[in-house]
Amino acid sequence: MSLIVDKERKYYLTNRRIIAHNSTLLVPDLSSVRMEQSRLGRFRGVGNVYFDSREGRWIAFKHVKEPNLIVHSSMSLRGIPAGATGMVFCNYCGSRIPGGATKCPNCGADV
């Protein structure tokens, strides 16, 4: 179980449920997980993580630290390969790189 705290809100990511302050999704109903980060968010290491369900419901974890780790761990709970995340951003130079890459092709930094 993971506990993610943002100021006054607490988010939980368990092996069965994704829990926000006002709603819950079951992991088997999870259809996709996506992340958004602004340039300032990449610099600070924070972002938003969105969990979409098959029924059309979704939960947002807003302003969380290390959103990449949350996306990878939640996708591994569902059995979705971690490389299926699409594009991610390099923490050092900010360039877009494929989700499964281990090094940035632009600056060579470890992802």
KOLRO-859229 format. One line per field, with one value per residue: x, y, z of N, C-alpha, C in turn; chain; residue in three letters. Coordinates in Angstrom, 2 decimals, padded with zeros to 5 digits. Example, Ala and Ser with C-alpha at 12.3 -4.5 7.8 and 13.67 -1.06 7.14 Angstrom:
// KOLRO-859229
n_px: [013.19:012.85]
n_py: [-005.69:-002.25]
n_pz: [007.80:007.08]
ca_px: [012.30:013.67]
ca_py: [-004.50:-001.06]
ca_pz: [007.80:007.14]
c_px: [013.20:012.90]
c_py: [-003.30:000.03]
c_pz: [007.80:007.87]
chain: [A:A]
resn: [ALA:SER]
This chain:
// KOLRO-859229
n_px: [000.84:000.51:000.90:000.07:000.61:-000.75:-000.54:-003.35:-004.74:-005.08:-003.94:-004.43:-002.90:-003.49:-003.13:-005.58:-007.38:-007.79:-007.68:-009.07:-009.77:-012.52:-013.54:-013.38:-011.65:-011.64:-008.89:-009.05:-010.88:-009.50:-008.52:-006.66:-003.69:-002.45:-000.17:000.46:002.62:003.80:006.29:007.42:006.52:007.97:010.51:010.24:009.59:007.00:003.58:000.45:-001.54:-003.64:-006.22:-008.06:-011.18:-012.92:-015.62:-015.83:-015.39:-013.09:-010.12:-008.18:-004.93:-003.65:-000.93:001.31:004.32:006.99:005.51:005.99:006.81:004.45:002.75:004.08:004.04:001.28:000.44:001.76:000.37:-002.03:-001.19:-000.41:002.13:004.99:006.24:004.26:003.37:003.47:004.60:007.10:008.70:012.05:013.80:015.96:016.62:014.14:013.10:010.88:010.48:010.32:008.14:009.21:011.94:015.31:017.33:017.79:017.54:018.40:020.03:021.31:020.89:019.99:016.76]
n_py: [-001.17:002.21:005.51:008.72:012.05:015.25:018.33:018.85:016.67:013.15:010.40:007.04:004.09:000.92:-002.69:-003.46:-001.31:002.13:005.06:008.18:011.40:011.67:009.59:006.18:003.67:000.40:-001.78:-003.91:-002.74:-000.74:001.10:002.80:004.69:007.86:010.65:014.07:016.81:020.04:022.39:023.67:021.91:019.61:020.51:020.83:018.25:017.29:016.41:015.63:012.73:010.63:008.31:006.16:004.50:001.57:002.09:004.74:006.46:008.44:009.17:011.69:012.27:014.96:017.21:015.61:014.17:012.65:011.55:009.75:007.34:006.60:006.14:003.98:002.02:001.69:000.76:-001.65:-003.02:-003.56:-005.15:-004.15:-003.57:-001.69:-000.14:000.72:003.28:005.37:008.51:010.10:012.63:013.83:014.28:015.95:017.41:017.89:016.90:014.98:011.51:007.99:005.90:003.45:003.75:003.75:005.56:008.99:010.03:012.50:013.91:011.87:011.15:009.07:007.69]
n_pz: [000.00:-000.79:000.37:-000.49:000.00:-000.31:000.68:002.32:001.44:001.10:-000.72:-001.71:-002.87:-003.41:-003.70:-004.55:-004.71:-005.77:-004.12:-003.55:-002.04:-002.40:-003.94:-005.27:-007.10:-008.45:-008.92:-010.90:-012.69:-013.92:-016.73:-017.98:-017.20:-016.77:-017.00:-016.26:-016.59:-016.01:-017.20:-015.00:-013.08:-013.78:-013.14:-010.38:-009.73:-009.51:-010.35:-012.04:-011.77:-013.57:-013.31:-015.22:-015.63:-016.88:-016.98:-017.52:-015.43:-013.46:-011.56:-010.10:-009.01:-007.68:-007.97:-007.04:-005.74:-007.59:-009.95:-012.04:-010.84:-009.55:-011.73:-013.01:-010.95:-010.54:-013.03:-013.14:-011.19:-012.43:-014.47:-016.85:-019.17:-018.18:-020.12:-021.78:-021.48:-023.25:-024.12:-022.15:-020.13:-020.02:-017.01:-016.83:-019.26:-020.34:-022.72:-024.83:-024.49:-025.36:-023.39:-022.35:-022.37:-021.07:-021.02:-021.86:-025.19:-026.04:-024.08:-022.74:-020.10:-017.28:-017.05]
ca_px: [000.00:001.24:000.20:000.58:000.03:-000.63:-001.06:-004.39:-005.38:-004.33:-004.29:-003.95:-002.79:-003.31:-003.15:-006.98:-008.16:-007.18:-008.58:-008.86:-010.55:-013.96:-013.96:-012.57:-011.68:-011.05:-007.77:-009.45:-011.63:-008.60:-008.25:-005.41:-003.09:-001.67:000.47:000.69:003.57:004.22:007.75:007.73:006.29:009.12:011.62:009.97:009.39:005.60:002.67:-000.87:-001.71:-005.05:-006.59:-009.31:-011.80:-013.66:-016.98:-015.75:-015.04:-011.66:-009.63:-006.95:-004.03:-003.12:000.27:002.01:005.75:007.38:004.37:006.44:006.79:003.06:002.24:004.68:003.57:-000.14:000.30:002.21:-000.72:-003.05:-000.59:-000.07:003.58:005.39:006.64:003.09:002.92:003.51:005.74:007.40:009.65:013.33:013.87:017.11:016.56:012.75:012.67:009.95:011.13:009.39:007.90:010.02:013.37:016.06:018.20:017.29:018.33:018.89:021.13:021.96:020.64:019.16:015.37]
ca_py: [000.00:003.47:006.70:009.91:013.19:016.56:019.32:018.34:015.51:011.90:009.46:005.70:003.17:-000.42:-003.69:-003.70:-000.09:003.45:005.83:009.62:011.92:011.62:008.47:004.97:002.80:-000.92:-002.02:-004.66:-001.88:000.29:000.96:003.48:005.60:008.86:011.65:015.38:017.65:021.28:022.57:023.95:020.66:018.73:021.06:020.53:016.81:017.03:016.35:015.05:011.38:010.37:006.90:006.03:003.18:001.10:002.67:006.16:007.23:008.67:009.79:012.47:012.57:016.25:017.79:014.57:014.02:011.45:010.96:008.62:006.13:006.24:005.57:002.66:001.05:001.41:-000.06:-003.01:-003.64:-004.02:-006.09:-003.44:-003.38:-000.32:000.58:001.12:004.58:006.38:009.41:010.75:013.73:013.70:015.17:016.84:018.36:018.17:016.39:013.85:010.24:006.87:005.48:002.32:004.05:003.86:006.73:010.05:010.09:013.86:014.29:010.66:010.96:007.94:008.08]
ca_pz: [000.00:-000.85:000.83:-001.15:000.70:-000.94:001.63:003.20:000.84:001.12:-001.77:-001.42:-003.99:-002.86:-004.77:-004.92:-004.95:-005.86:-003.27:-003.41:-000.93:-002.63:-004.78:-005.28:-008.28:-008.26:-009.85:-012.10:-013.60:-014.42:-018.16:-018.32:-016.22:-017.50:-016.16:-016.86:-015.86:-016.65:-017.11:-013.60:-012.37:-014.03:-012.36:-008.97:-009.54:-009.18:-011.49:-011.82:-012.29:-013.83:-013.41:-015.96:-015.50:-018.06:-016.95:-017.83:-014.24:-013.33:-010.32:-010.31:-007.90:-008.10:-007.36:-006.29:-006.03:-008.34:-010.65:-012.87:-010.02:-009.31:-012.97:-013.22:-009.96:-010.75:-014.24:-012.82:-010.43:-013.38:-015.40:-018.08:-019.17:-017.83:-021.32:-022.55:-021.00:-024.30:-024.03:-020.87:-020.25:-019.33:-015.85:-016.93:-020.38:-020.65:-024.02:-024.80:-024.82:-025.24:-022.01:-021.91:-022.50:-019.82:-021.15:-022.73:-026.42:-026.25:-023.19:-022.23:-018.67:-016.90:-016.82]
c_px: [000.89:000.33:000.86:-000.13:000.30:-001.32:-002.06:-005.05:-004.47:-004.86:-003.69:-003.95:-002.49:-003.31:-004.58:-007.75:-007.25:-008.15:-008.13:-009.78:-012.06:-014.43:-012.94:-012.73:-011.08:-009.97:-008.20:-010.22:-010.76:-008.32:-006.96:-004.97:-002.25:-001.18:000.60:001.63:003.84:005.73:008.18:007.54:007.43:010.32:011.47:009.82:007.98:004.76:001.33:-000.91:-003.21:-005.26:-007.96:-009.85:-012.54:-015.06:-016.99:-015.47:-013.54:-011.36:-008.35:-006.21:-003.32:-001.90:001.00:003.48:005.99:006.19:004.75:006.38:005.36:002.46:002.78:004.16:002.10:-000.35:000.77:001.17:-001.75:-002.50:-000.29:001.43:003.94:005.79:005.48:002.57:002.92:004.76:005.87:008.42:010.91:013.36:014.99:016.98:015.13:012.27:011.74:010.68:010.11:009.32:008.78:011.51:014.03:017.00:017.56:018.15:018.94:020.11:021.87:021.74:019.79:017.75:014.86]
c_py: [001.23:004.58:007.89:011.09:014.46:017.56:018.67:017.07:014.30:011.01:008.11:004.87:001.80:-001.42:-004.02:-002.45:001.12:004.39:007.29:010.10:011.80:010.45:007.34:004.25:001.46:-001.14:-002.86:-003.83:-000.81:000.06:001.65:004.38:006.58:009.94:012.95:016.16:018.90:021.38:022.84:022.70:019.67:019.20:020.73:019.04:016.45:017.00:015.78:013.67:011.11:008.87:006.83:004.61:002.83:001.71:004.15:007.04:007.43:009.33:010.52:012.62:013.85:016.64:016.78:014.53:012.69:010.81:009.78:007.31:005.66:005.59:004.16:001.63:000.72:000.56:-001.49:-003.74:-004.26:-005.05:-005.47:-003.25:-001.92:000.48:001.07:002.49:005.64:007.21:009.97:011.84:013.44:014.71:016.19:017.86:018.68:017.64:015.19:012.59:009.12:006.36:004.36:002.56:004.15:005.05:007.73:010.09:011.47:014.18:013.08:010.38:009.72:008.43:007.41]
c_pz: [000.00:-000.36:000.19:-000.52:-000.08:-000.03:002.57:002.67:000.91:000.01:-001.41:-002.70:-003.41:-004.02:-005.20:-005.31:-005.10:-005.17:-003.24:-002.30:-001.14:-003.48:-004.75:-006.61:-007.91:-009.31:-011.05:-013.12:-014.26:-015.91:-018.57:-017.18:-017.02:-016.55:-016.95:-015.96:-016.67:-016.57:-015.67:-012.75:-012.56:-013.22:-010.88:-008.69:-009.13:-010.46:-011.07:-012.45:-012.39:-014.04:-014.08:-015.80:-016.78:-018.13:-017.30:-016.63:-014.19:-011.99:-010.68:-009.00:-008.31:-007.28:-006.48:-006.69:-006.73:-009.06:-011.54:-012.09:-009.75:-010.55:-013.18:-012.22:-010.15:-012.00:-013.98:-011.97:-011.37:-014.36:-016.74:-018.08:-018.95:-019.05:-022.14:-022.15:-022.07:-024.15:-022.62:-021.13:-019.47:-018.18:-015.97:-018.05:-020.80:-021.99:-023.84:-025.24:-024.69:-023.80:-021.51:-021.95:-021.13:-019.83:-022.10:-024.00:-026.67:-025.40:-022.59:-020.76:-018.43:-016.58:-015.56]
chain: [A:A:A:A:A:A:A:A:A:A:A:A:A:A:A:A:A:A:A:A:A:A:A:A:A:A:A:A:A:A:A:A:A:A:A:A:A:A:A:A:A:A:A:A:A:A:A:A:A:A:A:A:A:A:A:A:A:A:A:A:A:A:A:A:A:A:A:A:A:A:A:A:A:A:A:A:A:A:A:A:A:A:A:A:A:A:A:A:A:A:A:A:A:A:A:A:A:A:A:A:A:A:A:A:A:A:A:A:A:A:A]
resn: [MET:SER:LEU:ILE:VAL:ASP:LYS:GLU:ARG:LYS:TYR:TYR:LEU:THR:ASN:ARG:ARG:ILE:ILE:ALA:HIS:ASN:SER:THR:LEU:LEU:VAL:PRO:ASP:LEU:SER:SER:VAL:ARG:MET:GLU:GLN:SER:ARG:LEU:GLY:ARG:PHE:ARG:GLY:VAL:GLY:ASN:VAL:TYR:PHE:ASP:SER:ARG:GLU:GLY:ARG:TRP:ILE:ALA:PHE:LYS:HIS:VAL:LYS:GLU:PRO:ASN:LEU:ILE:VAL:HIS:SER:SER:MET:SER:LEU:ARG:GLY:ILE:PRO:ALA:GLY:ALA:THR:GLY:MET:VAL:PHE:CYS:ASN:TYR:CYS:GLY:SER:ARG:ILE:PRO:GLY:GLY:ALA:THR:LYS:CYS:PRO:ASN:CYS:GLY:ALA:ASP:VAL]
